[in-house]
Amino acid sequence: MGYLPIIGAALGTVAALAVVAGAVYLLHDRLDRERRPLVFVATFAVVATICFVQKMLFEADAGGGDPVSYFATAATAVLTSLGQAGAAFLGGNGFSLFPDAAGDAAGLAWIAANPGAFGLHALFELGNLLSLALTAEFALTLFTGFSTHLSLVQGHFDDVIIVRASASMAEHAQRFIDGAVAQAPGDGPVVISLVRDAEAGAKTWHIAAAGHVEAVDGDRALLEAACIARHLKKARHAKSRTAPAHGAGTARKARRDGHSLYVLTFHDGRITVALYQPDSVRAWGPNDWADALGTADPGMDGETRAATGMDVPSDLYSYSIEEIKVRQLMRRLLPAHGPGVGLGLRPLTAMIIGDDIERMVLTIIHLVRNGQALFVDDAGAACPRVPCIAVASAAADRIERRLRRAYPALFPAATATGISGATTGGAADVDGPAPLTLPATLTFFTSKLDMIEQTPLDPAGITLVVNTESDAGRAPSQREVWHRVLKRRCPTIDPLYIQYDASEQPAFIWENGYGGRERSRAEELKRVLIYGSTADCMQANLVLHRSIDRRAMMVNLRYADTDARPDLFDDERNESYLDCAVAAWNDPSLTLYDRESSRATADFISAERLFWEEQANALRARSGRAELTAQDRAHLCDLVGRLEHLRWCAYMVTSGYIARPWDDLAEAFADSYRTYRQQGGDPTDRGSVRALVKNVLRDRHLKRHVALVDWESLPEVDAAIARIADTPENERALAQADVLGWVRSRCNQQTDRAIADQFIDPV
C-alpha cells in the first residue's frame, strides 16, 4: 500500500504534464504569427517561476535568516532562474530524472517523501522540453522561410499561382493546391494561397515553394509577390538564353509558356482563372498585387476602381465545378489512343437521367458538341448522323425550356414549349437564307422506363445511358432492368452505362445483375463508367488547361498563319512552331471565343484522325491498292472537312449562336468601317479592317454567324461574303487595307478540309 501514493502522484503528474503540453501546443498552433511570440514569453515566464520556487522552497534555507539575507537569497534565485529559463531554450539545463537537491538518496522512497519537490522538478523539465521544442520550431520556420525566399529571389520556380477561396470552396481549393504542389515537374510552381476557414475565417496566407509551405501575414505575402514580379521575366529570359546548350528537352521546357502568373478565384461553385504574362506582371504596382492577393475578382467593373494591370489578363475563363466534371467525362468518352467508346466515330444515342438541371443541361450540351458523326456508305457517299438524345427527368419541362432559351438553334421554331408525353425536334426554321439542320434530335420524357422503351436504337451506333444522379443503392437494380429492356429491343447493341459518383475515382467497371463488380462471365456483365469525382477534376493541369492548351495553341496557329503545318499529336515535331503558337495565343486581339473554339477543336481532333484512318483503310480495301492516290486523299480531306463542319456547327449552336442573314453584309461592313474611320482608325491597318469583316460575319452581340449552315450551302456563304466588296466604297476600303483578295477568295469548305491537311498525318 505504501507505493500507491507514489504511483498516484506519478500518474497525476504525467496527466498534468500532458494537459499542460497539449494546451501550450494548441495555443501555439492556433495563434497567428503576430501573437506566437506570446508563447515564447509565457513559456520563459513559467520555466523561470518554477525554477525560482524550486530554489526558494527546496534549495535555499530562506526561512530562518534575516530580511537582508532573505532578500539577497531571493535576488540570487531570481537571477539564476532567469538564466536557467533562457538556457532552457538552448537545451543548456540538461535533463535529469531527479533534482540535484535529492542527492544520492534519489529514488522511489525519496519521491514518496518529497512529492512536491518531484512534481515541481517534473514541471521544470517539461518547461525545458517545451522551450527547446519552441526553439527548434522557430529555427525550422526561419530556415524554411529563408529557403522559400531564396528560391523566389533566385527565380527557381516554374509558374506562379495565386489561389483565393471562399469558405464553401475551401475543400476544392485545397485539393487543387495539394495537386499543384505534389505533381509539379521540374522546379515546380510557387503557390500563394488564402483558403478561408468556415468558422474562424482566413488569417494568414500560405506560400508553397521549394518544397516548403510557410504561413505568412498579408504584408509578407505582398513583399514576396513583389519579389516574384522582379524575377519572373528575368528568370524566363535566362532560361531561354541557356536552353540551346542543354539539348532539345531543355529547350522545350524553356520555350514553353512557363513563368506565368495565374490568379485563381474559388467562389460560389465556380473557378475563375486569369492568366498574366511576365511582361504585364512586371509593370504591376502595389495596388495590383493588393488586388491579386485581396478580394477583388479579375474582370471587376472598371468603374468601381481605377484601371490596373489586373484588368487585362492574357487569358480569362471561368467554369463551374459541374462543368469541369462533365468536360472530364467527355474526355474519357472521346478517343485518345484508339477508338475507345467510339464517340465522334459512330452515330450516338444517349439517354440521360436526372433531376439536377445544371448537370443535365451541361451533359446534353457536351454530348451534342462531341457526338457528331458522319456515315459513309460503300460507295463513299457521306451522310451526317446527328446525336439522338433522350431526357428523362421530373424536371423535363424546365430542362427543355432552359435549352430553348439558351440554345434556340437546337429546336425548330414551330415546336411548342410544353411537354405532352414526349416532344421531338423536327426540321429547322432559323433566320437565314439557308437553314441549318438541327445538330441533334432531342426527346423529353418524365418516365425513365418510357424513355428506355421508346428511344430509337441504332445497332451500328453507340448507346449511352447516363445517370447524373448519385447511386444511393438504387441504380444497380434499375440498370439491370434498363439493360434487359434494351437487349430485348436490340440484342446486338452493347450499351455503356455512365454513373455519377462524387466520391469514387473515375474508372470503367464491370457490373453483374445484382450490382456487384466482377471480371468473369463478361457476356453477363454490364460496362459502367464512373465519373464526377471532385478530386479528379481538381487536377492542376486540367484546371489550368495545361493538358489541352498546347494542342489548342497549334489549332489556333492554323488560323493565324495558314502556312504553318505543325503536327498536332507530336510535341517534338511541332517544337519549331511553339514560339509562334505561343505568340499567337497571347495576342491581345484573341478573344475568349477564339480560345474556347480552339480548345473544342483540340478535344475532338483525335476522333477526326481516327475517322481519317478508318476511311483510308476502307478506301484501300475497296480499291485493292496499298497506297492512296491523290484523288483518294482529296476525298478523305473532303470527308474530314464535312465532319469538322458538323462539329463546328454543333459547337456554335451549343454556344447560343443562330444563323446570320446574308442580305445585309455589305451594308453592315460599310457602317462599321464608317464608325472605325470616325474614331480615327487607320485605313491601311490590315489587321483592324480584317477584324471589321470578321465582326460582320460573326455578330458577337446577337450571337449570329453567317457560316452556320449545312455543308452544301457553304459555297453560297462564300459568294455572299464576296459581295461585301461589290460596292465601290467597300471595294476601295478593302483594297486600301490589302484585304480585298482575302474577302473575295474565301472558301469555308477548304478551311474545314485543311484540318486533315495540317493536323492528320496522311501517311
Secondary structure, 3 states (H helix, E strand, C coil): CCHHHHHHHHHHHHHHHHHHHHHHHHHHHHCCCCCCHHHHHHHHHHHHHHHHHHHHHHHCCCCCCCHHHHHHHHHHHHHHHHHHHHHHCCCCCCCCCCCHHHHHHCCHHHHHHCHHHHHHHHHHHHHHHHHHHHHHHHHHHHHHHHHHHHHHHCCCCCCEEEEEECHHHHHHHHHHHHHHHHCCCCCCCEEEEEECCCCCCCCCEEEEECCEEEEECHHHHHHHHHHHHHHHHHHHHHHHHHHHHHHHHHHHHHHCCCCCEEEEEEECCEEEEEEECHHHHHCCCHHHHHHHCCCCCCCCCHHHCCCCHHHCCCEEEEEEHHHHHHHHHHHHHCCCCCCCCCECCECEEEEEECCCHHHHHHHHHHHHHHCCEEEECCCCCEEEECCEEEEECCCHHHHHHHHHHHCHHHCCCCCCCCCCCCCECCCCCCCCCCCCCCCCEEEEECCHHHHHHHCCCCCCCEEEEEECCCCCCCHHHHHHHHHHHHHHHCCCCCCEEEEECCCCCCEEEEECCCCCECCCCHHHCEEEEEECCHHHHCCHHHHCCHHHHHHHHHHHHHHHCCCCCCCCCCCCCCHHHHHHHHHHHCCCCCCHHHHHHHHHHHHHHHHHHHHHHHHHHHHHHHHCCCCCCHHHHHHHHHHHHHHHHHHHHHHHHCCCCEECCCCCHHHHHHHHHHHHHHCCCCCCCHHHHHHHHHHHHEECCCCEECCCCCHHHHHHHHHHHHHHHHCHHHHHHHHHCCCHHHHHCCCHHHHHHHHHHHHCCCC
